Amino acid sequence: MAEYSVLSLVRNALGGHRRWIRAWRDPEPKKRYDVLIVGGGGHGLATAYYLARNHGITDVAVLEKGWIGGGNVGRNTTIVRSNYLLDGNNHFYEHSLKLWEGLSRELNYNVMFSQRGVLNLAHSDGQMDAYARRGNAMRLNGVDSELLDRNGVRRLYPYLDYSANARFPIYGGLLQPRGGTARHDAVAWGFARGADRLGVDIIQNCEVTGFERSGDRITGVQTTRGTIGCGRVGMAVAGNTSRVAQMAGLELPIESHVLQAFVTEPLKPLIDGVITFGAGHFYISQSDKGGLVLGGDIDFYNSYAQRGNLPTVEHVMANGCAMMPNLRRLRILRSWGGIMDMSMDGSPIISKTPIDNLYLNAGWCYGGFKATPGSGWVFAHTIAEDRPHRFNEPLSLGRFTTGHLLDEGGKGPTPKLH
Ligand SMILES: Cc1cc2nc3c(=O)[nH]c(=O)nc-3n(C[C@H](O)[C@H](O)[C@H](O)COP(=O)(O)OP(=O)(O)OC[C@H]3O[C@@H](n4cnc5c(N)ncnc54)[C@H](O)[C@@H]3O)c2cc1C
C-alpha cells in the first residue's frame, strides 16, 4: 500500500491521477474470524485498527450494514474536546484528545484536526461558579482550561449579543484551547485504510441480522452475506445498539433519538473556534469551506429515522440567534440527522457484557466523535485482554446495577436532557 506524501501527490498529478490505488480492499467475508466488529463507524474501525496495531490481532473483520462513513461518524458537527468534570470521563476523553493530536501522522491520512479552541459561554454567576469548578478539575488532571470573563469572551468573539437587553447576558466562559474540530469522514476513511493495511477485512453491505449462541458464548453472526463464525464479537453500532443487542438477548439502558445538524451558505472567515451557548443547547463552528456548522438538542422523542423534524429546527435556530444575532441574516443550506445512542447517565459504555465473548461499545449521546481514537484504543484492549483498560473501567455496563453512575450533567436517567 502506497504512503500518502507530497511525492506521491506530485507523481500521481503528473500521471493524470489514474494510478491511485484503492484506499482499502473489498474482500469476500471468510467463514470465520478471531474477532468480528459489528458496525463500521468511527468506533468500530478504530477498534479494528488498534486490535491489529496494539495487540497484533489481525484476523478481524468489520461488518458494516451500509457504507463506511454513512453513520454518525460522517454526520456529526465534528467537535473534539476533553472538558469534563468527573474523573471517569476526564481521563478517558483526555486520552482520546492526545491521540487526536498525532492521528494524521499515525494514520498517514490528513484528518484535518484543527485545535482552534472550544468555548462554553456562561450566562449567570452560578454558571460561572460551575465552570470555575469544572476548569479547576480539568487543570488538576493536567487538561488545559481557561476561565474567561465577559471582556475575555468579547475579545475573542465581538459579534455575540452583549447588549443591555440581551435575552441571556454573557458573563464569561470556559475555554479549552486544545479542543477543536476534525474532518469527520476523513477520520472514518483514515481508520479504514489503516486497519486494512494491517490485514483487517472491511466488509460493507453486510448487515448483522442475528447471533448464533452456544450457552453463554456467541459462536457466529448471521448476516445478509451468510453466517460468519467468530471467537469474539465487539458491538459498535451507535444508534442501532438496542436493536442489535436485542438480537443477542440483551436489554440495555439506552434509548435512540435523532440529532440534527445544519450548515449555512459559505461565508468569509468569521468564527475561528467552536462556541457553545450556555443558556440552551447550541454549538457552532465554521468549516474550511466557509459554511457555519451548527446543532442543538436531540428531537425529543425516540426514533431510528436519520432525519429530523421542524420544531427542533426552529428551537435550534432560536437559540443560535439569541447568542449571535447576525445569524438571522444567513440561509441554511443543508440539514441532516443521525441516530444517537443516549445512555441513562449521559456517559458512554465500553464494557464486557453478560455474554462471555460479546463486548459492548455504546451510549455515546452527543459526544462520540471526539472519543473515536480513545474509544477504539480501550475497546480493542478490552476485547484483546478480556478486561477493561484503566480508562474504561468507570464506563462499565455494571455501573447501572451497582449505582456508580457517571452523571456528568446531573440530569438523571432522562436521555433527552443529556
Ligand atoms: C448530527 C450529529 C452531530 C454530532 N456532533 C458531534 C460532535 O460535534 N462531537 C462529538 O464528539 N460527537 C458528535 N456526535 C456524536 C457522534 O457522531 C457519535 O457518537 C459517534 O459517531 C458514534 O460512533 P460511530 O462513529 O461508531 O457511529 P456510526 O458511524 O453511526 O457507526 C455505527 C455503524 O453501525 C452500523 N450498523 C448498525 N446496525 C448494524 C448491523 N445490524 N449490522 C452491521 N452494521 C450495523 C451503521 O450502519 C453504522 O455505520 C454527533 C452526532 C450527530 C448525529
The ligand as an SDF file (V2000), in Angstrom:
LIG
                    3D

 53 58  0  0  0  0  0  0  0  0999 V2000
  -25.9260   15.4480   13.9900 C   0  0  0  0  0  0  0  0  0  0  0  0
  -24.8680   14.9040   14.9280 C   0  0  0  0  0  0  0  0  0  0  0  0
  -23.9280   15.7620   15.4740 C   0  0  0  0  0  0  0  0  0  0  0  0
  -22.9390   15.2600   16.3300 C   0  0  0  0  0  0  0  0  0  0  0  0
  -21.9480   16.1000   16.7610 N   0  0  0  0  0  0  0  0  0  0  0  0
  -20.9210   15.6120   17.4950 C   0  0  0  0  0  0  0  0  0  0  0  0
  -19.8360   16.4490   17.8320 C   0  0  0  0  0  0  0  0  0  0  0  0
  -19.7730   17.6250   17.4520 O   0  0  0  0  0  0  0  0  0  0  0  0
  -18.8200   15.9240   18.5830 N   0  0  0  0  0  0  0  0  0  0  0  0
  -18.8550   14.6360   19.0030 C   0  0  0  0  0  0  0  0  0  0  0  0
  -17.9300   14.2260   19.7200 O   0  0  0  0  0  0  0  0  0  0  0  0
  -19.8660   13.7970   18.6730 N   0  0  0  0  0  0  0  0  0  0  0  0
  -20.9020   14.2430   17.9180 C   0  0  0  0  0  0  0  0  0  0  0  0
  -21.9250   13.4090   17.5250 N   0  0  0  0  0  0  0  0  0  0  0  0
  -21.9290   12.0280   18.0150 C   0  0  0  0  0  0  0  0  0  0  0  0
  -21.0180   11.1070   17.2150 C   0  0  0  0  0  0  0  0  0  0  0  0
  -21.1520   11.3390   15.8380 O   0  0  0  0  0  0  0  0  0  0  0  0
  -21.3650    9.6620   17.5500 C   0  0  0  0  0  0  0  0  0  0  0  0
  -21.4270    9.4920   18.9520 O   0  0  0  0  0  0  0  0  0  0  0  0
  -20.3340    8.6720   17.0070 C   0  0  0  0  0  0  0  0  0  0  0  0
  -20.0640    8.9210   15.6470 O   0  0  0  0  0  0  0  0  0  0  0  0
  -20.8800    7.2550   17.1990 C   0  0  0  0  0  0  0  0  0  0  0  0
  -19.9340    6.2660   16.9170 O   0  0  0  0  0  0  0  0  0  0  0  0
  -19.6640    5.6620   15.4400 P   0  0  0  0  0  0  0  0  0  0  0  0
  -18.8590    6.6540   14.6980 O   0  0  0  0  0  0  0  0  0  0  0  0
  -19.0580    4.3470   15.5800 O   0  0  0  0  0  0  0  0  0  0  0  0
  -21.1520    5.5780   14.8810 O   0  0  0  0  0  0  0  0  0  0  0  0
  -21.6940    5.2640   13.4020 P   0  0  0  0  0  0  0  0  0  0  0  0
  -20.8970    5.9770   12.3690 O   0  0  0  0  0  0  0  0  0  0  0  0
  -23.1600    5.5090   13.4360 O   0  0  0  0  0  0  0  0  0  0  0  0
  -21.3520    3.7240   13.2790 O   0  0  0  0  0  0  0  0  0  0  0  0
  -22.2270    2.6610   13.6020 C   0  0  0  0  0  0  0  0  0  0  0  0
  -22.3300    1.8030   12.3750 C   0  0  0  0  0  0  0  0  0  0  0  0
  -23.0170    0.6060   12.6980 O   0  0  0  0  0  0  0  0  0  0  0  0
  -23.6980    0.2060   11.5310 C   0  0  0  0  0  0  0  0  0  0  0  0
  -24.7070   -0.7800   11.8870 N   0  0  0  0  0  0  0  0  0  0  0  0
  -25.8610   -0.5880   12.5700 C   0  0  0  0  0  0  0  0  0  0  0  0
  -26.5420   -1.7350   12.6790 N   0  0  0  0  0  0  0  0  0  0  0  0
  -25.8140   -2.6820   12.0540 C   0  0  0  0  0  0  0  0  0  0  0  0
  -25.9830   -4.0650   11.8210 C   0  0  0  0  0  0  0  0  0  0  0  0
  -27.0850   -4.7090   12.2530 N   0  0  0  0  0  0  0  0  0  0  0  0
  -25.0320   -4.7350   11.1320 N   0  0  0  0  0  0  0  0  0  0  0  0
  -23.9180   -4.1040   10.6800 C   0  0  0  0  0  0  0  0  0  0  0  0
  -23.7070   -2.7750   10.8670 N   0  0  0  0  0  0  0  0  0  0  0  0
  -24.6370   -2.0950   11.5440 C   0  0  0  0  0  0  0  0  0  0  0  0
  -24.2700    1.5150   10.9930 C   0  0  0  0  0  0  0  0  0  0  0  0
  -24.6190    1.4150    9.6240 O   0  0  0  0  0  0  0  0  0  0  0  0
  -23.1440    2.4830   11.2710 C   0  0  0  0  0  0  0  0  0  0  0  0
  -22.3110    2.6830   10.1310 O   0  0  0  0  0  0  0  0  0  0  0  0
  -22.9310   13.8780   16.6740 C   0  0  0  0  0  0  0  0  0  0  0  0
  -23.8790   13.0180   16.1200 C   0  0  0  0  0  0  0  0  0  0  0  0
  -24.8310   13.5180   15.2410 C   0  0  0  0  0  0  0  0  0  0  0  0
  -25.8490   12.5760   14.6460 C   0  0  0  0  0  0  0  0  0  0  0  0
  1  2  1  0
  2  3  1  0
  2 52  2  0
  3  4  2  0
  4  5  1  0
  4 50  1  0
  5  6  2  0
  6  7  1  0
  6 13  1  0
  7  8  2  0
  7  9  1  0
  9 10  1  0
 10 11  2  0
 10 12  1  0
 12 13  2  0
 13 14  1  0
 14 15  1  0
 14 50  1  0
 15 16  1  0
 16 17  1  0
 16 18  1  0
 18 19  1  0
 18 20  1  0
 20 21  1  0
 20 22  1  0
 22 23  1  0
 23 24  1  0
 24 25  2  0
 24 26  1  0
 24 27  1  0
 27 28  1  0
 28 29  2  0
 28 30  1  0
 28 31  1  0
 31 32  1  0
 32 33  1  0
 33 34  1  0
 33 48  1  0
 34 35  1  0
 35 36  1  0
 35 46  1  0
 36 37  1  0
 36 45  1  0
 37 38  2  0
 38 39  1  0
 39 40  1  0
 39 45  2  0
 40 41  1  0
 40 42  2  0
 42 43  1  0
 43 44  2  0
 44 45  1  0
 46 47  1  0
 46 48  1  0
 48 49  1  0
 50 51  2  0
 51 52  1  0
 52 53  1  0
M  END
$$$$
